């Protein structure tokens, strides 16, 4: 998975998610993040991707975001 990122060097965060399915030769678009995220750290935990830190469209992000790419469902963690 590729999650978030930035549009330019002005730190315009993105909500895009891409997945490279097993055996595929091209990335596919997945449901978007609930809010944009740039320069964050992401890790897989079970069926969710946990996105920590970085910058949202509101500034530096203190809340982790839990994202289920199969459904596009998300929830926020505690700051």
N, CA, C and O of each residue as an XYZ file, in Angstrom:
316
protein
N       0.822     -1.187      0.000
C       0.000      0.000      0.000
C       0.865      1.250      0.000
O       1.930      1.294      0.617
N       0.383      2.257     -0.705
C       0.939      3.609     -0.650
C      -0.180      4.490     -0.136
O      -1.253      4.540     -0.737
N       0.053      5.189      0.970
C      -1.009      6.008      1.566
C      -0.572      7.457      1.682
O       0.545      7.755      2.104
N      -1.470      8.348      1.300
C      -1.211      9.779      1.433
C      -0.062     10.249      0.564
O       0.175      9.725     -0.525
N       0.639     11.240      1.065
C       1.744     11.840      0.339
C       1.487     13.326      0.199
O       0.616     13.887      0.865
N       2.255     13.956     -0.675
C       2.033     15.389     -0.872
C       2.080     15.736     -2.344
O       2.800     15.118     -3.128
N       1.300     16.732     -2.699
C       1.154     17.170     -4.083
C       2.374     17.943     -4.560
O       2.773     17.825     -5.719
N       2.966     18.730     -3.674
C       4.115     19.552     -4.064
C       5.002     19.764     -2.852
O       4.716     19.244     -1.773
N       6.055     20.509     -3.017
C       6.943     20.806     -1.896
C       6.333     21.800     -0.916
O       6.962     22.148      0.083
N       5.116     22.260     -1.190
C       4.408     23.145     -0.259
C       3.632     22.336      0.779
O       2.823     22.897      1.518
N       3.871     21.015      0.843
C       3.206     20.122      1.784
C       1.686     20.165      1.657
O       0.981     20.308      2.656
N       1.191     20.045      0.453
C      -0.249     19.903      0.222
C      -0.575     18.411      0.362
O      -0.344     17.642     -0.570
N      -1.111     17.995      1.520
C      -1.318     16.566      1.769
C      -2.390     15.954      0.857
O      -3.316     16.631      0.410
N      -2.233     14.662      0.601
C      -3.152     13.911     -0.262
C      -3.906     12.860      0.546
O      -3.422     12.391      1.575
N      -5.090     12.496      0.072
C      -5.862     11.432      0.710
C      -5.855     10.150     -0.121
O      -6.638      9.240      0.150
N      -4.998     10.067     -1.112
C      -4.992      8.923     -2.020
C      -4.377      7.676     -1.378
O      -3.480      7.754     -0.539
N      -4.897      6.530     -1.807
C      -4.390      5.230     -1.380
C      -4.269      4.360     -2.626
O      -5.207      4.254     -3.417
N      -3.109      3.744     -2.790
C      -2.881      2.824     -3.886
C      -2.495      1.470     -3.309
O      -1.858      1.392     -2.259
N      -2.883      0.406     -4.001
C      -2.530     -0.949     -3.597
C      -1.954     -1.674     -4.812
O      -2.407     -1.481     -5.940
N      -0.951     -2.507     -4.562
C      -0.390     -3.370     -5.601
C      -0.777     -4.799     -5.227
O      -0.093     -5.439     -4.428
N      -1.877     -5.303     -5.805
C      -2.330     -6.653     -5.457
C      -1.277     -7.708     -5.793
O      -0.457     -7.523     -6.692
N      -1.317     -8.819     -5.052
C      -0.399     -9.924     -5.316
C      -0.458    -10.330     -6.784
O      -1.540    -10.557     -7.324
N       0.682    -10.421     -7.418
C       0.761    -10.848     -8.803
C       0.447     -9.776     -9.833
O       0.589    -10.018    -11.032
N       0.026     -8.601     -9.394
C      -0.334     -7.528    -10.330
C       0.922     -6.803    -10.814
O       1.960     -6.821    -10.153
N       0.807     -6.178    -11.961
C       1.932     -5.415    -12.507
C       1.665     -3.914    -12.482
O       2.485     -3.131    -12.962
N       0.524     -3.509    -11.926
C       0.191     -2.083    -11.862
C      -0.523     -1.775    -10.549
O      -1.262     -2.604    -10.017
N      -0.291     -0.572    -10.041
C      -0.954     -0.099     -8.832
C      -2.421      0.193     -9.127
O      -2.762      0.644    -10.221
N      -3.291     -0.067     -8.144
C      -4.721      0.219     -8.269
C      -5.130      1.221     -7.202
O      -4.568      1.238     -6.107
N      -6.100      2.045     -7.520
C      -6.624      3.017     -6.583
C      -7.550      2.314     -5.590
O      -8.406      1.521     -5.982
N      -7.373      2.611     -4.304
C      -8.226      2.063     -3.241
C      -9.068      3.207     -2.668
O      -8.844      4.362     -3.028
N     -10.033      2.916     -1.785
C     -10.803      4.004     -1.187
C      -9.868      5.018     -0.517
O      -8.846      4.630      0.049
N     -10.203      6.302     -0.572
C      -9.304      7.334     -0.036
C      -9.260      7.353      1.493
O     -10.137      6.810      2.166
N      -8.223      7.988      2.014
C      -8.134      8.226      3.454
C      -9.245      9.180      3.876
O      -9.717      9.966      3.055
N      -9.668      9.131      5.122
C     -10.714     10.043      5.566
C     -10.253     11.498      5.629
O     -11.073     12.415      5.585
N      -8.967     11.702      5.731
C      -8.402     13.053      5.683
C      -7.014     12.963      5.068
O      -6.357     11.929      5.189
N      -6.559     14.011      4.420
C      -5.237     13.988      3.781
C      -4.117     13.797      4.802
O      -4.245     14.190      5.962
N      -3.026     13.192      4.357
C      -1.889     12.944      5.234
C      -0.604     12.959      4.418
O      -0.480     12.244      3.423
N       0.357     13.783      4.850
C       1.665     13.855      4.187
C       2.766     13.662      5.224
O       2.618     14.068      6.376
N       3.847     13.052      4.819
C       5.035     12.871      5.656
C       4.730     12.112      6.944
O       5.336     12.383      7.980
N       3.802     11.172      6.886
C       3.446     10.349      8.040
C       4.159      9.002      7.948
O       4.797      8.687      6.943
N       4.039      8.229      9.002
C       4.543      6.861      9.020
C       3.330      5.941      9.018
O       2.371      6.175      9.754
N       3.366      4.900      8.198
C       2.244      3.964      8.123
C       2.759      2.543      8.347
O       3.864      2.195      7.931
N       1.932      1.726      9.016
C       2.285      0.330      9.211
C       1.022     -0.510      9.154
O      -0.071     -0.042      9.471
N       1.191     -1.746      8.747
C       0.061     -2.665      8.669
C      -0.107     -3.359     10.006
O       0.866     -3.817     10.606
N      -1.357     -3.436     10.474
C      -1.678     -4.110     11.721
C      -2.985     -4.861     11.515
O      -4.063     -4.273     11.597
N      -2.893     -6.141     11.251
C      -4.087     -6.932     10.954
C      -4.713     -6.465      9.656
O      -4.046     -6.426      8.622
N      -5.983     -6.112      9.697
C      -6.678     -5.673      8.483
C      -6.674     -4.149      8.346
O      -7.323     -3.606      7.453
N      -5.946     -3.459      9.224
C      -5.900     -2.007      9.189
C      -4.496     -1.502      8.869
O      -3.499     -2.198      9.063
N      -4.457     -0.282      8.378
C      -3.207      0.449      8.234
C      -3.255      1.566      9.257
O      -4.219      2.329      9.306
N      -2.216      1.665     10.073
C      -2.135      2.703     11.097
C      -1.233      3.806     10.557
O      -0.096      3.548     10.164
N      -1.739      5.029     10.540
C      -1.002      6.179     10.013
C      -0.742      7.110     11.193
O      -1.674      7.553     11.863
N       0.533      7.400     11.438
C       0.928      8.161     12.623
C       1.727      9.383     12.219
O       2.603      9.312     11.357
N       1.415     10.511     12.855
C       2.181     11.738     12.655
C       1.926     12.354     11.299
O       0.881     12.136     10.687
N       2.881     13.117     10.840
C       2.759     13.775      9.554
C       1.942     15.054      9.634
O       1.741     15.629     10.704
N       1.487     15.471      8.485
C       0.750     16.728      8.378
C      -0.547     16.490      7.634
O      -0.565     15.857      6.578
N      -1.639     17.006      8.198
C      -2.929     16.948      7.521
C      -3.190     18.305      6.895
O      -2.326     19.181      6.910
N      -4.379     18.475      6.348
C      -4.720     19.774      5.790
C      -4.979     20.810      6.883
O      -5.199     21.987      6.595
N      -4.949     20.359      8.150
C      -5.139     21.261      9.298
C      -3.834     21.559     10.035
O      -3.849     22.281     11.031
N      -2.725     21.027      9.575
C      -1.435     21.228     10.245
C      -0.865     19.908     10.730
O      -1.266     18.843     10.261
N       0.072     19.976     11.671
C       0.685     18.766     12.199
C      -0.364     17.901     12.869
O      -1.224     18.398     13.596
N      -0.287     16.605     12.621
C      -1.317     15.680     13.081
C      -0.879     14.984     14.362
O       0.174     14.347     14.394
N      -1.677     15.101     15.413
C      -1.371     14.475     16.700
C      -2.140     13.171     16.900
O      -1.796     12.391     17.788
N      -3.182     12.915     16.090
C      -4.009     11.720     16.255
C      -3.619     10.656     15.243
O      -3.493     10.960     14.056
N      -3.425      9.427     15.676
C      -3.223      8.362     14.694
C      -4.535      8.072     13.977
O      -5.612      8.270     14.539
N      -4.442      7.609     12.752
C      -5.608      7.261     11.948
C      -5.535      5.757     11.669
O      -4.494      5.255     11.245
N      -6.615      5.052     11.902
C      -6.715      3.628     11.618
C      -7.602      3.483     10.383
O      -8.757      3.907     10.393
N      -7.065      2.887      9.325
C      -7.728      2.830      8.029
C      -7.826      1.379      7.570
O      -6.824      0.663      7.554
N      -9.033      0.939      7.194
C      -9.253     -0.408      6.664
C      -9.410     -0.297      5.154
O     -10.496      0.041      4.681
N      -8.360     -0.570      4.381
C      -8.424     -0.356      2.938
C      -9.456     -1.214      2.212
O      -9.936     -0.823      1.149
N      -9.800     -2.350      2.753
C     -10.788     -3.209      2.073
C     -12.166     -2.564      2.025
O     -12.934     -2.797      1.092
N     -12.477     -1.750      3.037
C     -13.808     -1.143      3.112
C     -13.788      0.378      3.022
O     -14.814      0.997      2.742
N     -12.628      0.982      3.256
C     -12.527      2.426      3.298
C     -12.922      2.995      4.651
O     -12.931      4.212      4.837
N     -13.249      2.117      5.600
C     -13.624      2.564      6.950
C     -12.396      3.090      7.686
O     -11.276      2.632      7.460
N     -12.623      4.054      8.565
C     -11.509      4.597      9.339
C     -11.995      5.023     10.719
O     -13.191      5.184     10.963
N     -11.034      5.198     11.600
C     -11.319      5.726     12.931
C     -10.062      6.438     13.415
O      -8.948      6.135     12.989
N     -10.272      7.383     14.306
C      -9.155      8.125     14.896
C      -8.785      7.505     16.232
O      -9.635      6.990     16.958
N      -7.488      7.567     16.539
C      -7.016      7.166     17.839
C      -6.870      8.391     18.728
O      -7.100      9.518     18.289
N      -6.492      8.168     19.964
C      -6.286      9.257     20.909
C      -5.000     10.009     20.554
O      -4.034      9.405     20.090
N      -4.989     11.334     20.776
C      -3.756     12.102     20.524
C      -2.611     11.628     21.391
O      -1.508     12.166     21.303
